[in-house]
Amino acid sequence: MKKLRLQNIISMNQNKMSLSIYLLAVFIFCLFFAESAVAQQQPAYSQYSLNYYLFNPAAAGLRGYTSINLIAREQWVGFRGTPKTHSLSIDSRILRNSFIMRNASVKRRRRLNSRSGRVAWGAHIFNDHNSLLSRTGMEGTYAYHIDLGPGQMSFGLTGMLYQFKLSGDEVILSDDQNDNLITGSNNAMYIPDADVGIFYMQREFYGGLSVSQVLGSSVKFGETGDGTYELKRHYYLIGGYDYQINNDFKLEPSFLLKVAEFTSTQLDIQAKVTYLRNYWGGLGFRTGSAMIIFAGLKVDKYHFGYAFDYNFGSIMKHTYGSHEVFLSIKFGENARRYKWLNTY
């Protein structure tokens, strides 16, 4: 019996080592092909490991509980007109009735799969202000999760509506000049688009692939419509591994590869250490851009996080870096409430 247990432990350690080597190879591969990003259209978030839903619609309701997330981010503090992003998202899972509700409920007709625990939904609204251009996005998400025994495969689809506005009032021109692009650009313009994604998760590792702005919509500015702003497709590849060091500490290396179609590629690599499931901190690196320092804590159902980006290059001489604040409220984390949560 002892020999069998020892063999099982050795086998588990070998599997963990193989997976760690695989993830390291993925990191090196992504780093080799990652270039510095230039003018990406999607907002950048440093604490991506706290909310996968921002990058992949299949992550809505991923762990079964209801999550409300608020993010406030300001880049290159000290400069005027630098990017500022505010984001509010909520995602949840349409789970089976709780044990209390099930015992107290009266007899009623059995419905279809709407209460099977596989369907999830999400909603997201954000405002991204970058110099003269301001964009507000409103999104609605449908996700479907399939139990694959040791893991879970998820699929997601998001429909979105963008509002664009070019603030021509902030441009100062001489009296004898007239810019057709600026004139008449203060009215809001709306365009639709969509995101799709797939996500796989086990107890110890996860990975997902998503495509944002699938339709490649465009918007025209100015009185004559000469200024065209086209939305490029963005591809996101995310992955991570939870390594339980001991009963108190957990290490989570992760990466987020962002590819903007025909324009640029950017890679985020992070290592997060969690203590007693209530405190975390770590370091990250964004290719061609910044080093990231982040930390956070959990108090009951509230999660707080903060990240500081130290920008490389001469820009750091004139700025106080980039700052990001994260606040989340999670409901239904108690595994005794829903049978589905016992899977994990």
LINJO-V833031 format. One line per field, one symbol per residue. burial: + if it has 24 or more other ideal C-beta (glycine too) atoms within 12 Angstrom, else -. A space follows every 50 residues. Layout:
# LINJO-V833031
burial=???
This chain:
# LINJO-V833031
burial=------------------+---+--++--+---+--+--+++++++++++ ++++++++++++++++++++++++++-----+++++++++++++++---- ----------------++++++++++++++-++++++++++++++----- -+++++++++++++++-+------------++--+---+-++++++++++ +--+++++++++++--+-+-+-----+-+-+++++++++++++------+ ++++++++++---+++++++++++-----++++++++-++++++++-+-- --+++++++++-------+-++++++++++++-----+-++-+-
